[in-house]
C-alpha cells in the first residue's frame, strides 16, 4: 500500500514537472521549415527579429515585446518572431506579465535593413528583485523596477546560427 502511494506521488510530481518545463516553450514550426516562406523584406520597411534563449529560469514567463508602446508578440522560450516596421526611431520594450519593470531601448532603423535581438533572462535584476522582496516585500520589488528580461542586438551571423534551433513563437500582431 505504501509503495502505491509513493508511485502516485512520484507520478504526480513528474506530470507537474513536465507541465512546468514544457508549457511555455515555443511550439510553432521551426525556423528552418519556415525560412523559405518568410516574405522578402519590402524596401520601405525594416525587419526586426527577436530570439529568446531556452532554459529553466523564467520558463513560465512569456517575454512580451512592445514596439512604440504597442505589444507585437508574445515570445516564448526557445522561440523567435519578426516584425516589419518603417524607418525611424523605435522604442523596444520587453516585459513579463504580472511582473514589475521592463527592459527598454530606443533604436533607429533604416529601410531595407534587418536587425536581430537576443532576449534572455536578466539574472542580475532577478537577484536584485529577490533581495528587494525579502527586505521590503512586493512594494520593494515594484519600486526597484528593472524587469525579468534583458535584450541586446546580435550580428546576422550569430542570429542565423541561433535561428536554426528556434521555433516560431506566440501570438503576434505584425
C-alpha positions in Angstrom: 0.0 0.0 0.0 2.8 2.3 0.9 4.6 1.6 -2.5 1.3 2.5 -4.3 1.2 5.9 -2.5 4.8 6.7 -3.4 4.1 5.7 -7.0 1.1 8.1 -7.2 3.1 10.9 -5.6 6.0 10.4 -8.0 3.7 10.2 -11.0 2.0 13.5 -10.0 5.4 15.2 -9.4 6.6 14.1 -12.9 3.4 15.4 -14.5 3.8 18.8 -12.8 7.5 18.9 -13.8 6.7 18.3 -17.4 3.9 20.9 -17.4 6.2 23.5 -15.8 9.1 22.9 -18.1 7.3 22.5 -21.4 4.2 24.7 -21.0 5.8 27.9 -22.2 8.2 26.6 -24.8 7.7 27.9 -28.3 5.6 25.3 -30.1 5.3 26.7 -33.6 7.1 25.5 -36.7 10.9 25.6 -36.7 12.7 28.4 -38.4 14.4 26.0 -40.8 11.0 24.7 -42.0 9.7 28.3 -42.4 12.7 30.1 -43.8 11.7 29.8 -47.5 8.2 31.0 -46.8 9.1 34.2 -44.8 8.2 37.1 -47.1 11.0 39.1 -48.6 11.6 42.4 -46.8 10.0 45.4 -48.6 12.3 48.2 -49.5 10.2 50.7 -47.4 10.4 48.6 -44.2 13.0 47.4 -41.7 12.7 43.9 -40.2 13.3 43.2 -36.5 13.9 39.6 -35.3 13.6 38.7 -31.7 15.1 35.4 -30.5 14.7 34.0 -27.0 17.1 31.7 -25.3 15.7 28.4 -23.9 16.3 27.4 -20.3 14.6 26.8 -17.0 14.7 30.2 -15.3 11.6 32.2 -16.1 10.3 29.2 -18.1 6.7 30.0 -17.1 7.0 33.6 -18.2 6.3 35.0 -21.7 8.5 37.8 -22.9 6.1 40.4 -24.2 7.7 42.5 -27.0 6.3 46.1 -27.4 7.3 48.5 -30.2 6.5 52.2 -29.6 4.0 51.2 -26.8 2.1 48.5 -28.8 2.5 44.8 -28.0 3.6 43.0 -31.1 4.4 39.5 -29.9 4.5 37.1 -27.0 7.9 35.4 -27.2 8.2 32.0 -25.5 11.3 30.2 -24.5 13.3 28.9 -27.5 11.2 31.0 -29.8 11.6 33.6 -32.5 9.4 36.3 -34.0 9.9 39.0 -36.6 8.1 42.3 -37.3 8.4 44.8 -40.2 8.3 48.5 -39.4 9.0 51.7 -41.4 12.3 53.5 -40.9 12.7 55.8 -37.9 13.0 55.6 -34.2 11.5 52.6 -32.4 11.2 52.2 -28.7 11.6 48.5 -27.9 10.2 47.4 -24.6 10.2 43.8 -23.2 8.3 42.9 -20.1 6.7 39.9 -18.4 3.0 39.5 -17.4 2.4 40.3 -13.7 6.0 41.3 -13.1 7.1 44.9 -12.5 9.6 46.6 -14.7 10.8 46.2 -18.2 13.8 46.3 -20.4 13.8 49.2 -22.9 15.9 50.6 -25.6 15.4 53.2 -28.3 16.8 52.4 -31.7 16.9 54.0 -35.1 16.1 51.6 -38.0 16.6 52.1 -41.7 14.5 50.8 -44.6 15.8 47.7 -46.2 17.8 46.5 -43.2 17.3 43.6 -40.8 18.0 43.8 -37.1 18.4 40.9 -34.7 17.8 41.0 -31.0 18.5 38.3 -28.4 16.2 38.2 -25.4 17.4 36.4 -22.2 16.8 36.4 -18.5 18.2 39.4 -16.6 19.9 37.3 -13.9 21.4 40.4 -12.1 18.0 42.0 -11.9 16.2 38.8 -10.8 18.7 38.6 -7.9 18.2 42.3 -7.0 14.4 41.9 -7.2 14.6 38.9 -4.8 16.7 40.9 -2.3 14.2 43.8 -2.6 11.3 41.4 -2.0 13.0 39.8 1.0 13.8 43.2 2.5 10.6 45.1 1.8 8.1 42.8 0.2 6.1 43.4 -3.1 6.4 47.2 -2.8 10.2 47.0 -2.8 10.1 45.0 -6.0 7.8 47.5 -7.6 9.9 50.4 -6.5 13.1 48.6 -7.7 11.8 48.4 -11.3 14.0 46.6 -13.8 12.3 43.6 -15.3 12.8 39.9 -15.8 14.4 40.2 -19.3 17.3 41.8 -20.9 17.9 42.1 -24.7 20.7 43.1 -27.0 21.5 43.4 -30.6 23.4 40.5 -32.2 25.1 40.0 -35.6 23.4 38.5 -38.5 25.8 35.6 -38.5 25.1 34.8 -34.8 21.3 35.2 -35.4 21.2 32.9 -38.4 23.1 30.2 -36.3 20.7 30.7 -33.4 17.6 30.6 -35.6 18.4 27.0 -36.6 17.3 25.9 -33.1 14.3 28.3 -32.7 10.5 27.8 -33.3 8.0 30.5 -34.3 6.6 31.9 -31.1 3.5 33.2 -29.6 0.7 35.3 -30.8 1.8 38.2 -32.9 0.3 41.4 -34.4 2.8 42.0 -37.2 
